[in-house]
Amino acid sequence: MQGTIATFDQGTHTGTLLLDDGSELAFEAEAFARSGLRLLRLGQRVSIEAKPDGRIHRMLIPGIG
Protein backbone atom coordinates (compact mmCIF):
# COMPACT_ATOMS: atom_id res chain seq x y z
CA MET A 1 0.00 0.00 0.00
CA GLN A 2 1.25 3.51 -0.74
CA GLY A 3 0.42 7.00 0.40
CA THR A 4 1.64 10.57 0.68
CA ILE A 5 2.90 12.24 3.85
CA ALA A 6 0.18 14.71 4.88
CA THR A 7 1.64 15.79 8.24
CA PHE A 8 4.87 15.08 10.10
CA ASP A 9 5.96 16.39 13.50
CA GLN A 10 9.78 16.38 13.65
CA GLY A 11 9.70 16.53 17.44
CA THR A 12 7.44 13.55 18.11
CA HIS A 13 8.07 11.69 14.81
CA THR A 14 4.34 11.14 14.38
CA GLY A 15 2.11 12.16 11.51
CA THR A 16 -0.51 11.19 8.98
CA LEU A 17 -0.57 9.68 5.52
CA LEU A 18 -3.08 10.34 2.78
CA LEU A 19 -3.64 6.94 1.22
CA ASP A 20 -4.26 6.50 -2.49
CA ASP A 21 -7.93 5.73 -1.81
CA GLY A 22 -8.32 9.19 -0.20
CA SER A 23 -8.44 8.02 3.42
CA GLU A 24 -6.14 9.41 6.09
CA LEU A 25 -4.12 7.15 8.38
CA ALA A 26 -2.06 8.20 11.40
CA PHE A 27 1.37 6.74 12.12
CA GLU A 28 3.20 6.47 15.42
CA ALA A 29 6.82 7.26 16.24
CA GLU A 30 7.63 3.53 16.33
CA ALA A 31 6.61 3.12 12.67
CA PHE A 32 8.87 6.03 11.73
CA ALA A 33 11.75 4.54 13.78
CA ARG A 34 11.39 1.18 12.00
CA SER A 35 11.66 2.94 8.63
CA GLY A 36 15.33 3.81 9.13
CA LEU A 37 14.62 7.27 7.70
CA ARG A 38 15.86 10.47 9.32
CA LEU A 39 13.03 12.74 8.20
CA LEU A 40 9.92 12.89 6.08
CA ARG A 41 8.76 15.75 3.88
CA LEU A 42 5.17 16.77 3.26
CA GLY A 43 4.06 15.32 -0.05
CA GLN A 44 6.67 12.54 0.02
CA ARG A 45 5.49 9.16 -1.29
CA VAL A 46 5.93 6.15 0.96
CA SER A 47 5.01 2.48 0.92
CA ILE A 48 3.68 1.09 4.17
CA GLU A 49 3.63 -2.25 5.92
CA ALA A 50 0.54 -2.59 8.09
CA LYS A 51 -0.13 -4.73 11.15
CA PRO A 52 -3.15 -7.07 11.10
CA ASP A 53 -5.12 -4.44 13.06
CA GLY A 54 -4.47 -1.87 10.30
CA ARG A 55 -1.93 0.26 12.17
CA ILE A 56 1.24 1.17 10.29
CA HIS A 57 4.18 -1.04 11.23
CA ARG A 58 6.84 0.51 8.98
CA MET A 59 7.22 3.00 6.13
CA LEU A 60 9.53 2.63 3.15
CA ILE A 61 10.54 4.83 0.24
CA PRO A 62 9.06 3.14 -2.87
CA GLY A 63 11.78 1.35 -4.82
CA ILE A 64 14.36 1.65 -2.02
CA GLY A 65 12.98 -0.49 0.83
ChimeraX attribute file (.defattr): number of C-alpha atoms within 10 A of each C-alpha:
attribute: neighborCount
match mode: 1-to-1
recipient: residues
	/A:1	11
	/A:2	18
	/A:3	22
	/A:4	18
	/A:5	21
	/A:6	19
	/A:7	17
	/A:8	18
	/A:9	12
	/A:10	13
	/A:11	7
	/A:12	10
	/A:13	17
	/A:14	17
	/A:15	19
	/A:16	18
	/A:17	25
	/A:18	18
	/A:19	19
	/A:20	11
	/A:21	9
	/A:22	9
	/A:23	9
	/A:24	15
	/A:25	16
	/A:26	15
	/A:27	20
	/A:28	16
	/A:29	16
	/A:30	13
	/A:31	20
	/A:32	22
	/A:33	16
	/A:34	12
	/A:35	18
	/A:36	12
	/A:37	11
	/A:38	9
	/A:39	12
	/A:40	19
	/A:41	12
	/A:42	13
	/A:43	13
	/A:44	12
	/A:45	20
	/A:46	20
	/A:47	18
	/A:48	21
	/A:49	16
	/A:50	14
	/A:51	10
	/A:52	8
	/A:53	6
	/A:54	9
	/A:55	15
	/A:56	19
	/A:57	18
	/A:58	21
	/A:59	24
	/A:60	19
	/A:61	15
	/A:62	11
	/A:63	7
	/A:64	6
	/A:65	10
